[in-house]
Amino acid sequence: MKHHLPKYGIILTLLAIALVAGFIMLHHGGGAEKENLLYTCPMHPQIVKDKPGDCPICGMKLVPVKKDEPVEGGQAGHRPRPCTGPP
């Protein structure tokens, strides 16, 4: 039984390292993708905000789009910019 103790210690240490690494990736790794998102109204593509919410025109939930994707119904090459305030 004494010979198995170091093996279990190594396994538990590796498991703890994996859990900590997973926690760090979960809470800090997803930030880059969130920073690349804007939110727009499906019915009013001119409404673009930098955080989730409701459309100020119709009240629909804003949907996420990537900053580098053109908004449907927008002009070719047009990049959405966050809305600075109410219309």
Secondary structure, DSSP 8 states (H G I E B T S, - for coil): -TTTHHHHHHHHHHHHHHHHHHHHIIIIITHHHHHTEEEE-SS-TT-EESS--B-TTT--B-EEEETTS--TTS-TT-------S--
